[in-house]
């Protein structure tokens, strides 16, 4: 049986439905992919009642097995957003993908944030020009967002400078709890503002600063895992693109080759559908290496960062 309204779920009256909507669970699908703990925290209900509601929602959404043919039809709705460079788009199989997390990692000053800025501009482009005709949410954890730079990039794409900034919603995260709260609250913004892109710049910076030493590593990773899965759920539910930047460290145990290693370990590695390692080339040139992807081979390309933004080298 298909259930369309929250009030149609067993055990959900008007008061409970209102609590669920306020907590961001506005659809039956959102409840179906939630955990029992999340529902308990949102409504104050017991474990048994929460489990009953989630089970009913999942039965309604038919969340069992499906054929690969059916899955292929669903993936026809997946969008691709240009990065600004055709070479980088080809490396990623068409650009930043909706329904997926793309991780950009590098040393400082290479171009992670520039690619993130460009994404907030490009998402507003018509689909015929590689955009998604949507708006962006930007979670800034390092106080690096610069609207002046966005205007430069908009000019390079011939986008109306007056409207481009109005279509980007920016929030400065001051600690990890605030960062996670912003992701949790994003659901309210997505449905009301046609959000097609969420950027987190950077994903791990605050976690790295707050959780220092091996003694708190497990706690940090558990918290980071919960945060990145919240982002993935948003991507799945709303078919939007998630772009996260990541800091790096030098691996002292590596004697040969590039010792640069992204922060977050396996938690971030497994959650990111596309992992892109950036490094500097000559002058404005940057080298992007696709380290991991579910459907594209490893490879490299060259692009450049100019006054107009991200361009082919």
C-alpha positions in Angstrom: 0.0 0.0 0.0 1.4 3.4 -1.0 1.3 6.0 1.7 1.5 9.7 0.7 0.9 11.7 3.9 2.8 11.3 7.2 -0.5 11.1 9.1 -1.4 7.9 7.2 1.5 6.1 8.8 0.5 4.0 11.9 1.0 5.8 15.2 1.5 9.2 13.5 -1.1 11.8 14.5 -1.1 15.5 13.8 1.2 16.4 16.7 3.8 13.7 15.8 3.6 14.6 12.1 4.3 18.2 12.9 7.3 17.2 15.0 8.6 15.1 12.2 8.2 17.9 9.6 9.9 20.4 11.9 12.8 17.9 12.3 13.1 17.7 8.5 11.2 14.4 7.9 8.7 15.9 5.5 8.0 12.9 3.3 7.4 9.2 3.8 10.6 8.5 1.8 12.6 10.6 4.3 11.3 8.5 7.2 11.9 5.3 5.3 15.6 6.0 5.1 15.9 7.2 8.7 17.3 5.3 11.6 15.3 4.4 14.7 17.6 6.7 16.8 17.0 9.7 14.5 13.2 9.3 14.7 13.4 8.9 18.5 15.4 12.1 18.9 13.1 14.0 16.6 9.8 13.0 18.1 10.5 11.8 21.6 8.7 8.5 20.8 9.9 5.1 22.1 12.0 2.7 20.2 9.1 0.4 19.4 6.8 3.1 18.1 9.7 4.6 16.0 10.5 1.1 14.5 6.8 0.6 13.6 6.6 3.9 11.7 9.9 3.3 9.8 8.8 -0.2 8.9 5.5 1.0 7.5 7.2 3.8 5.6 9.7 1.3 4.1 6.9 -1.1 3.1 5.1 1.8 1.4 8.2 2.8 -0.5 8.9 -0.8 -1.6 12.5 -0.6 -0.5 13.4 -4.3 -1.2 15.3 -5.8 -4.2 14.9 -4.5 -7.7 16.3 -5.5 -11.0 19.3 -3.8 -12.5 17.1 -2.7 -15.4 14.8 -0.9 -13.0 17.9 0.7 -11.4 19.1 1.8 -14.8 15.8 3.6 -15.4 16.2 5.4 -12.1 19.7 6.5 -13.0 18.4 8.2 -16.0 17.3 11.0 -13.6 20.9 11.5 -12.5 22.3 14.9 -13.6 25.9 15.9 -14.5 27.1 19.5 -13.7 30.2 20.9 -15.5 33.3 21.7 -13.5 34.2 24.4 -15.9 36.9 22.3 -17.6 35.9 19.9 -20.4 39.0 17.7 -19.6 38.0 17.5 -15.9 34.4 16.7 -16.9 35.6 13.8 -19.1 37.7 12.5 -16.2 34.6 12.5 -14.0 32.4 11.0 -16.6 30.5 14.2 -17.4 31.1 16.4 -14.4 29.9 16.6 -10.8 27.2 13.9 -10.5 23.9 14.2 -8.6 23.1 11.5 -6.1 26.8 11.2 -5.2 29.5 12.8 -3.1 32.6 14.1 -4.9 35.7 14.6 -2.7 38.4 17.1 -3.7 41.6 16.8 -1.7 45.0 18.5 -1.9 47.6 20.5 -0.1 46.6 24.2 0.6 46.6 26.6 -2.2 46.0 24.2 -5.0 42.4 24.9 -6.0 39.9 22.9 -4.0 38.0 26.0 -2.9 38.2 27.5 -6.4 36.5 24.4 -7.8 33.9 24.6 -5.0 33.2 28.3 -5.9 32.9 27.4 -9.5 30.4 24.7 -8.8 28.1 27.2 -7.0 28.1 29.3 -10.2 27.8 26.4 -12.6 24.9 24.8 -10.9 22.8 27.9 -11.9 23.5 27.4 -15.6 20.9 26.0 -18.0 21.1 22.3 -18.5 22.1 22.8 -22.1 25.2 24.6 -20.8 26.2 22.0 -18.3 24.2 23.4 -15.3 21.4 22.0 -13.2 19.2 25.2 -13.2 19.3 25.2 -9.4 20.7 26.9 -6.3 23.5 26.0 -3.9 24.1 25.6 -0.2 27.6 26.3 1.0 28.8 25.2 4.5 32.0 27.2 5.1 34.2 25.7 7.9 37.3 27.7 7.3 36.0 31.2 6.7 37.2 31.2 3.1 34.0 32.0 1.2 34.4 35.2 -0.9 31.4 36.6 -2.8 33.8 38.8 -4.7 35.4 35.8 -6.3 31.9 34.4 -7.1 31.2 37.6 -9.1 34.4 37.2 -11.1 33.4 33.7 -12.0 29.8 34.7 -12.9 31.2 37.3 -15.2 33.3 34.7 -16.9 30.1 32.6 -17.5 28.0 35.6 -18.5 25.7 35.1 -15.6 23.7 38.0 -14.2 25.9 39.2 -11.3 23.0 40.6 -9.4 21.3 37.2 -9.1 24.2 34.8 -8.8 24.9 35.6 -5.1 21.1 35.4 -4.3 21.1 31.8 -5.4 23.9 30.8 -3.0 23.1 30.3 0.6 26.2 30.4 2.9 26.5 29.4 6.5 29.7 29.6 8.6 30.2 26.6 10.8 32.0 27.3 14.0 32.5 23.8 15.4 31.7 20.2 14.4 28.3 20.2 16.2 27.3 23.3 14.3 28.6 21.8 11.0 26.4 18.7 11.5 23.4 20.8 12.5 23.7 22.8 9.3 23.6 19.6 7.3 20.6 18.3 9.3 18.7 21.5 8.7 19.5 21.6 5.0 16.4 19.6 4.2 14.2 22.6 5.0 16.2 24.8 2.5 16.3 22.2 -0.2 12.6 21.8 -0.9 11.9 25.5 -0.6 14.7 26.8 -2.7 15.4 24.3 -5.5 18.8 23.4 -4.1 20.8 21.2 -6.5 24.3 21.4 -4.9 25.7 21.3 -1.4 29.3 22.2 -0.8 31.2 21.6 2.5 34.5 23.4 2.5 36.2 21.7 4.2 34.7 18.5 5.4 37.3 17.5 8.0 38.9 20.8 9.1 36.9 21.3 12.3 37.0 17.6 13.2 40.7 17.7 12.8 41.0 20.7 15.1 38.6 19.5 17.8 39.7 15.9 18.1 43.4 15.8 18.7 45.3 12.6 19.5 44.7 8.9 19.1 42.6 8.8 22.3 39.7 10.5 20.6 40.2 9.2 17.1 37.3 6.6 17.4 34.9 9.3 18.6 35.9 11.7 15.8 35.5 9.0 13.2 32.0 8.0 14.5 30.9 11.6 14.4 32.4 12.2 10.9 30.7 9.0 9.7 27.3 10.2 10.9 27.9 13.6 9.2 28.9 12.2 5.8 26.0 9.8 5.8 23.6 12.7 6.4 25.0 14.3 3.4 24.7 11.2 1.3 21.0 10.8 2.4 20.3 14.3 1.3 21.9 13.5 -2.0 19.9 10.4 -2.5 16.5 11.9 -1.4 16.7 15.1 -3.4 19.0 14.0 -6.4 21.5 16.8 -5.8 25.2 16.9 -6.0 27.5 17.0 -2.9 31.0 18.4 -3.3 33.3 18.3 -0.3 36.8 19.5 0.0 39.3 17.7 2.3 42.5 18.5 4.0 45.6 16.2 3.8 48.5 15.1 5.9 51.9 13.6 5.0 52.2 9.9 5.7 55.5 9.4 7.5 55.5 5.7 6.9 55.7 6.1 3.1 59.3 6.0 1.9 58.7 6.3 -1.8 56.1 8.2 -3.9 53.8 11.0 -2.9 53.2 10.9 0.9 50.0 13.1 0.7 47.1 11.4 2.4 43.5 12.7 2.8 42.1 13.2 6.3 39.2 11.1 7.5 40.6 7.6 6.6 38.4 4.9 5.3 35.2 6.6 6.6 35.5 9.4 4.0 37.1 7.1 1.4 34.2 4.7 1.4 31.5 7.4 1.4 32.9 9.4 -1.5 31.8 8.1 -4.9 34.4 10.2 -6.7 37.8 11.0 -5.1 39.9 13.6 -6.9 43.5 14.4 -5.8 44.7 17.9 -6.9 48.3 19.1 -7.2 50.0 22.1 -8.7 51.5 22.3 -12.2 53.3 25.2 -13.8 51.8 28.7 -13.4 48.0 28.6 -13.4 47.9 24.9 -14.3 46.5 22.2 -11.9 46.6 18.4 -12.3 43.6 16.4 -11.2 43.9 12.7 -10.6 40.8 10.5 -10.3 41.8 8.2 -7.5 38.5 6.3 -7.1 35.2 6.1 -8.9 32.4 3.4 -9.3 32.4 3.7 -13.1 35.4 5.6 -14.4 39.0 4.4 -14.7 41.8 6.1 -12.8 43.4 8.9 -14.8 44.7 12.4 -14.9 43.9 15.7 -16.6 45.2 19.3 -16.6 43.1 22.4 -16.0 43.8 25.9 -14.9 42.5 28.5 -12.5 42.2 32.0 -14.0 40.5 35.2 -13.1 37.4 33.9 -14.9 37.4 30.7 -12.9 38.1 27.0 -13.8 39.0 26.6 -17.5 40.8 24.1 -19.8 44.6 24.4 -19.8 
